[in-house]
């Protein structure tokens, strides 16, 4: 029963993060110049693949947090136990990698320089958050 409660909290928190980042993503293309400066259409399939990969990686991380760690991906409700299985066996912060891959893929899929710029800023913020 406790695992179900943790899973519900994890889904709720992830939905909130997805909504916040969706709002940010939908705001970024407004900053793009006219379509003559867009990325070539050939990057769109790569973007879709990166989005899918990043999204699946983030979901796998959340599942590991709930099942093995007894917590959620939210920093204010972290796992109660150290998670060293799944993606966490290979990468220290795979959830951040998944999120950045998703943003990079979105920028390529939308052919948007501004989304790629937001991705670069987010990557710097994530790096500073992890290092500091």
VOBA-1610 file (N, C-alpha, C; in pm, whole numbers, padded with zeros to 5 digits, always signed):
BEGIN
Unk+00082-00119+00000Unk+00000+00000+00000Unk+00086+00126+00000Unk+00200+00121+00072Unk+00288+00237+00078Unk+00349+00266-00060Unk+00381+00161-00135Unk+00437+00180-00269Unk+00337+00251-00360Unk+00210+00219-00346Unk+00107+00285-00428Unk+00099+00433-00393Unk+00106+00466-00265Unk+00102+00607-00224Unk+00223+00682-00278Unk+00340+00620-00273Unk+00461+00683-00327Unk+00448+00700-00478Unk+00394+00600-00546Unk+00375+00609-00691Unk+00280+00723-00727Unk+00174+00738-00650Unk+00078+00847-00676Unk+00147+00983-00656Unk+00226+00996-00550Unk+00300+01121-00528Unk+00397+01146-00642Unk+00468+01042-00687Unk+00564+01057-00796Unk+00495+01104-00924Unk+00382+01043-00957Unk+00308+01082-01077Unk+00260+01226-01066Unk+00212+01264-00948Unk+00165+01401-00927Unk+00278+01501-00945Unk+00393+01475-00883Unk+00506+01567-00894Unk+00556+01574-01038Unk+00566+01458-01104Unk+00615+01459-01242Unk+00519+01535-01333Unk+00389+01521-01309Unk+00292+01595-01390Unk+00312+01745-01371Unk+00337+01788-01249Unk+00363+01929-01224Unk+00488+01978-01294Unk+00596+01899-01288Unk+00719+01937-01357Unk+00698+01940-01508Unk+00626+01842-01561Unk+00600+01838-01705Unk+00519+01960-01747Unk+00418+01997-01670Unk+00338+02115-01704Unk+00422+02242-01700Unk+00506+02256-01599Unk+00591+02376-01589Unk+00688+02384-01706Unk+00752+02272-01739Unk+00848+02273-01848Unk+00779+02282-01984Unk+00657+02232-01995Unk+00581+02248-02119Unk+00550+02395-02142Unk+00510+02464-02037Unk+00484+02607-02049Unk+00609+02680-02095Unk+00725+02645-02036Unk+00851+02708-02075Unk+00884+02675-02220Unk+00865+02550-02259Unk+00895+02510-02397Unk+00804+02580-02497Unk+00678+02595-02464Unk+00586+02661-02556Unk+00612+02810-02564Unk+00674+02868-02463Unk+00707+03010-02465Unk+00833+03037-02546Unk+00926+02944-02548Unk+01055+02966-02614Unk+01045+02989-02764Unk+00964+02915-02842Unk+00962+02938-02986Unk+00917+03078-03025Unk+00846+03147-02937Unk+00806+03284-02967Unk+00927+03375-02985Unk+01041+03332-02934Unk+01162+03412-02944Unk+01235+03389-03076Unk+01194+03288-03151Unk+01262+03257-03277Unk+01236+03365-03381Unk+01336+03383-03465Unk+01325+03477-03577Unk+01239+03415-03686Unk+01219+03484-03796Unk+01141+03426-03907Unk+01197+03291-03952Unk+01116+03217-04023Unk+01146+03077-04056Unk+01272+03056-04139Unk+01330+03161-04197Unk+01450+03140-04278Unk+01571+03105-04191Unk+01563+03124-04061Unk+01674+03089-03973Unk+01650+02959-03898Unk+01545+02887-03934Unk+01515+02761-03865Unk+01618+02655-03902Unk+01630+02559-03815Unk+01716+02445-03843Unk+01659+02367-03961Unk+01742+02291-04033Unk+01689+02213-04146Unk+01592+02104-04099Unk+01500+02069-04185Unk+01399+01967-04152Unk+01461+01830-04126Unk+01582+01808-04175Unk+01646+01678-04157Unk+01678+01646-04011Unk+01675+01746-03922Unk+01705+01720-03781Unk+01581+01673-03704Unk+01465+01680-03765Unk+01341+01646-03694Unk+01335+01500-03648Unk+01371+01402-03732Unk+01368+01263-03683Unk+01466+01238-03568Unk+01581+01304-03574Unk+01678+01291-03465Unk+01619+01349-03337Unk+01550+01463-03351Unk+01485+01524-03235Unk+01380+01434-03174Unk+01299+01371-03259Unk+01195+01280-03208Unk+01259+01162-03134Unk+01367+01108-03189Unk+01435+00996-03124Unk+01495+01038-02989Unk+01553+01157-02984Unk+01610+01206-02858Unk+01501+01230-02754Unk+01388+01285-02797Unk+01277+01307-02704Unk+01227+01175-02646Unk+01210+01077-02732Unk+01163+00947-02687Unk+01263+00884-02590Unk+01390+00888-02626Unk+01494+00831-02540Unk+01499+00901-02405Unk+01498+01034-02407Unk+01503+01110-02282Unk+01381+01086-02195Unk+01264+01081-02257Unk+01141+01057-02181Unk+01139+00919-02118Unk+01180+00818-02194Unk+01184+00682-02140Unk+01288+00670-02028Unk+01401+00737-02045Unk+01503+00735-01940Unk+01450+00799-01812Unk+01382+00912-01824Unk+01325+00978-01706Unk+01219+00890-01639Unk+01136+00825-01719Unk+01035+00735-01662Unk+01099+00616-01591Unk+01205+00561-01650Unk+01276+00449-01586Unk+01336+00494-01452Unk+01389+00615-01449Unk+01445+00668-01324Unk+01337+00684-01218Unk+01224+00738-01257Unk+01114+00756-01163Unk+01067+00622-01109Unk+01058+00523-01196Unk+01017+00389-01152Unk+01117+00331-01052Unk+01246+00350-01077Unk+01348+00302-00982Unk+01336+00373-00848Unk+01309+00503-00851Unk+01292+00578-00726Unk+01175+00523-00645Unk+01064+00496-00712Unk+00944+00448-00642Unk+00965+00307-00590Unk+01008+00216-00678Unk+01016+00074-00642Unk+01133+00045-00548Unk+01251+00093-00580Unk+01370+00061-00500Unk+01398+00161-00389Unk+01368+00289-00415Unk+01404+00391-00318Unk+01294+00433-00224Unk+01170+00398-00258Unk+01058+00437-00173Unk+01035+00587-00170Unk+01069+00655-00279Unk+01052+00800-00285Unk+01013+00843-00425Unk+01027+00971-00450Unk+00987+01028-00579Unk+01104+01102-00641Unk+01091+01143-00768Unk+01198+01221-00831Unk+01210+01364-00779Unk+01109+01412-00708Unk+01110+01550-00660Unk+01217+01568-00552Unk+01298+01673-00561Unk+01404+01695-00461Unk+01349+01712-00319Unk+01225+01757-00305Unk+01168+01777-00173Unk+01100+01651-00118Unk+01097+01542-00195Unk+01042+01413-00150Unk+01129+01301-00207Unk+01257+01298-00169Unk+01352+01206-00232Unk+01333+01062-00186Unk+01402+00969-00253Unk+01397+00829-00212Unk+01453+00813-00070Unk+01401+00714+00001Unk+01445+00688+00139Unk+01570+00600+00140Unk+01599+00535+00028Unk+01715+00446+00018Unk+01795+00482-00107Unk+01924+00453-00103Unk+02010+00479-00218Unk+01969+00389-00333Unk+01951+00448-00450Unk+01911+00372-00569Unk+02034+00354-00657Unk+02073+00228-00678Unk+02190+00198-00760Unk+02157+00091-00864Unk+02033+00088-00907Unk+01990-00008-01009Unk+01938+00070-01130Unk+01916-00003-01238Unk+01864+00060-01359Unk+01963+00162-01413Unk+01914+00277-01458Unk+02004+00379-01513Unk+02104+00431-01410Unk+02068+00425-01283Unk+02157+00475-01177Unk+02280+00387-01158Unk+02279+00271-01218Unk+02397+00184-01213Unk+02509+00239-01300Unk+02473+00319-01402Unk+02571+00364-01500Unk+02599+00514-01496Unk+02502+00593-01451Unk+02513+00739-01454Unk+02471+00793-01318Unk+02540+00894-01271Unk+02508+00950-01139Unk+02373+01020-01137Unk+02340+01092-01241Unk+02215+01168-01246Unk+02141+01143-01378Unk+02093+01022-01400Unk+02029+00992-01529Unk+01898+01068-01551Unk+01831+01110-01445Unk+01707+01186-01463Unk+01738+01320-01530Unk+01847+01383-01489Unk+01887+01509-01552Unk+01927+01485-01698Unk+01997+01376-01723Unk+02035+01342-01861Unk+01910+01322-01945Unk+01812+01249-01892Unk+01687+01227-01964Unk+01613+01357-01993Unk+01608+01445-01894Unk+01541+01573-01914Unk+01610+01659-02019Unk+01742+01663-02013Unk+01816+01743-02112Unk+01806+01682-02251Unk+01807+01549-02260Unk+01787+01485-02391Unk+01649+01519-02447Unk+01550+01522-02360Unk+01414+01557-02404Unk+01410+01700-02456Unk+01472+01792-02383Unk+01475+01932-02429Unk+01552+01947-02559Unk+01667+01879-02570Unk+01745+01885-02693Unk+01663+01830-02809Unk+01596+01718-02787Unk+01511+01660-02890Unk+01397+01752-02930Unk+01338+01819-02832Unk+01230+01913-02861Unk+01280+02028-02947Unk+01396+02080-02915Unk+01454+02188-02996Unk+01478+02145-03140Unk+01526+02023-03158Unk+01549+01973-03294Unk+01417+01942-03364Unk+01323+01883-03293Unk+01194+01850-03353Unk+01121+01976-03399Unk+01125+02080-03318Unk+01060+02207-03354Unk+01148+02294-03442Unk+01274+02250-03463Unk+01370+02326-03543Unk+01389+02467-03487Unk+01397+02475-03356Unk+01395+02603-03285Unk+01528+02632-03217Unk+01591+02741-03260Unk+01715+02784-03197Unk+01690+02827-03052Unk+01575+02889-03027Unk+01550+02938-02891Unk+01530+02823-02792Unk+01467+02714-02835Unk+01454+02598-02746Unk+01592+02538-02720Unk+01678+02537-02821Unk+01814+02487-02800Unk+01890+02579-02704Unk+01866+02709-02712Unk+01930+02803-02619Unk+01880+02779-02476Unk+01750+02757-02461Unk+01695+02726-02328Unk+01757+02596-02277Unk+01775+02499-02366Unk+01837+02372-02327Unk+01979+02394-02276Unk+02054+02479-02344Unk+02191+02509-02299Unk+02190+02575-02161Unk+02099+02668-02140Unk+02088+02734-02009Unk+02050+02632-01902Unk+01954+02545-01933Unk+01914+02441-01837Unk+02031+02348-01805Unk+02111+02314-01907Unk+02227+02226-01884Unk+02326+02292-01789Unk+02348+02421-01804Unk+02438+02493-01713Unk+02381+02495-01572Unk+02251+02522-01560Unk+02187+02525-01429Unk+02195+02388-01361Unk+02167+02282-01437Unk+02175+02146-01381Unk+02317+02116-01336Unk+02414+02152-01418Unk+02554+02127-01382Unk+02590+02199-01252Unk+02553+02326-01243Unk+02583+02401-01121Unk+02510+02344-01000Unk+02385+02300-01019Unk+02309+02240-00910Unk+02377+02113-00859Unk+02428+02032-00951Unk+02493+01906-00912Unk+02629+01933-00848Unk+02706+02024-00906Unk+02842+02049-00858Unk+02842+02128-00728Unk+02756+02228-00720Unk+02755+02311-00599Unk+02665+02247-00499
//
